Amino acid sequence: MGTKINNTSSRSWKAALDMQKIDGYRPDAQFKSLIKKEIRGEISTEDIIKKLINKYKR
């Protein structure tokens, strides 16, 4: 069985990242990986937030 892709989530992330590009922001590999996992339903958006908070608290 293949991985289910959440098209709504995928489109939302694409729009958000495209808006960030206007300001010159480019997500790093870890953030891109988290986005892909969220789109596949492996983690939640809240999981992403928690991971990023922990990353930048260091």
Backbone as CSV, one residue per row, in Angstrom:
resi,resn,N_x,N_y,N_z,CA_x,CA_y,CA_z,C_x,C_y,C_z
1,MET,0.842,-1.180,0.000,0.000,0.000,0.000,0.887,1.243,0.000
2,GLY,0.613,2.200,-0.876,1.409,3.407,-0.968,1.058,4.411,0.110
3,THR,1.843,5.438,0.175,1.616,6.493,1.145,0.499,7.399,0.654
4,LYS,-0.440,7.696,1.528,-1.548,8.580,1.169,-1.075,10.028,1.257
5,ILE,-1.332,10.773,0.223,-0.945,12.182,0.169,-2.181,13.034,0.447
6,ASN,-2.034,13.981,1.350,-3.109,14.916,1.655,-2.946,16.104,0.716
7,ASN,-3.753,16.128,-0.350,-3.613,17.174,-1.360,-3.896,18.572,-0.812
8,THR,-4.847,18.684,0.106,-5.145,19.991,0.699,-3.940,20.492,1.479
9,SER,-3.355,19.618,2.274,-2.175,19.995,3.049,-1.010,20.333,2.123
10,SER,-0.858,19.555,1.087,0.224,19.784,0.131,0.093,21.160,-0.517
11,ARG,-1.114,21.493,-0.949,-1.345,22.808,-1.574,-1.126,23.938,-0.562
12,SER,-1.545,23.719,0.670,-1.373,24.749,1.703,0.102,25.004,1.975
13,TRP,0.884,23.917,2.097,2.320,24.087,2.330,2.982,24.769,1.138
14,LYS,2.597,24.395,-0.070,3.193,25.021,-1.248,2.911,26.513,-1.251
15,ALA,1.680,26.894,-0.956,1.327,28.322,-0.925,2.122,29.050,0.154
16,ALA,2.223,28.441,1.333,2.958,29.075,2.433,4.433,29.251,2.076
17,LEU,5.025,28.223,1.506,6.449,28.305,1.149,6.681,29.290,0.011
18,ASP,5.745,29.358,-0.939,5.867,30.331,-2.028,5.816,31.755,-1.489
19,MET,4.958,32.005,-0.506,4.890,33.339,0.099,6.191,33.670,0.832
20,GLN,6.776,32.671,1.478,8.027,32.899,2.192,9.173,33.205,1.229
21,LYS,9.131,32.617,0.035,10.176,32.872,-0.970,10.240,34.346,-1.331
22,ILE,9.092,35.026,-1.277,9.058,36.453,-1.579,10.000,37.211,-0.643
23,ASP,10.069,36.749,0.614,10.942,37.389,1.599,12.342,36.797,1.613
24,GLY,12.615,35.887,0.678,13.946,35.308,0.594,14.172,34.115,1.508
25,TYR,13.120,33.600,2.110,13.244,32.450,3.006,13.307,31.171,2.201
26,ARG,14.248,30.305,2.543,14.364,28.981,1.943,14.419,27.960,3.072
27,PRO,13.464,27.034,3.129,13.457,26.056,4.213,14.664,25.121,4.125
28,ASP,15.176,24.727,5.285,16.297,23.787,5.298,15.777,22.364,5.086
29,ALA,16.692,21.423,4.937,16.329,20.035,4.643,15.462,19.424,5.741
30,GLN,15.755,19.743,6.993,14.967,19.189,8.102,13.516,19.674,8.030
31,PHE,13.331,20.946,7.764,11.978,21.494,7.682,11.224,20.879,6.503
32,LYS,11.892,20.735,5.359,11.262,20.099,4.197,10.846,18.668,4.528
33,SER,11.681,17.969,5.266,11.367,16.596,5.670,10.127,16.563,6.567
34,LEU,10.044,17.495,7.506,8.881,17.572,8.388,7.606,17.861,7.595
35,ILE,7.712,18.751,6.618,6.562,19.075,5.779,6.084,17.835,5.034
36,LYS,7.008,17.095,4.449,6.643,15.882,3.712,5.954,14.868,4.627
37,LYS,6.451,14.733,5.850,5.840,13.802,6.810,4.431,14.254,7.180
38,GLU,4.232,15.555,7.323,2.903,16.075,7.667,1.937,15.839,6.508
39,ILE,2.395,16.047,5.293,1.550,15.832,4.120,1.128,14.372,4.019
40,ARG,2.044,13.461,4.375,1.739,12.024,4.327,0.924,11.565,5.528
41,GLY,0.706,12.446,6.498,-0.091,12.093,7.671,0.695,11.374,8.757
42,GLU,2.016,11.383,8.656,2.853,10.706,9.643,3.005,11.514,10.931
43,ILE,2.922,12.839,10.794,3.000,13.731,11.954,1.962,14.831,11.763
44,SER,1.697,15.566,12.836,0.732,16.672,12.753,1.478,18.003,12.635
45,THR,0.725,19.032,12.318,1.310,20.372,12.284,1.828,20.745,13.667
46,GLU,1.116,20.333,14.703,1.580,20.602,16.071,2.918,19.927,16.340
47,ASP,3.113,18.729,15.781,4.404,18.048,15.925,5.525,18.879,15.294
48,ILE,5.240,19.457,14.135,6.235,20.304,13.473,6.584,21.490,14.363
49,ILE,5.564,22.127,14.907,5.795,23.293,15.770,6.657,22.912,16.963
50,LYS,6.330,21.797,17.614,7.107,21.354,18.779,8.556,21.080,18.409
51,LYS,8.766,20.404,17.268,10.129,20.088,16.843,10.926,21.360,16.541
52,LEU,10.287,22.319,15.899,10.989,23.558,15.580,11.280,24.384,16.828
53,ILE,10.346,24.416,17.762,10.595,25.130,19.026,11.798,24.514,19.721
54,ASN,11.824,23.181,19.798,12.956,22.507,20.443,14.263,22.770,19.701
55,LYS,14.223,22.794,18.376,15.434,23.040,17.583,16.005,24.421,17.868
56,TYR,15.155,25.421,17.931,15.634,26.781,18.067,15.799,27.238,19.513
57,LYS,15.398,26.387,20.478,15.645,26.701,21.884,17.113,26.478,22.234
58,ARG,17.754,25.592,21.493,19.147,25.222,21.772,20.090,26.357,21.659
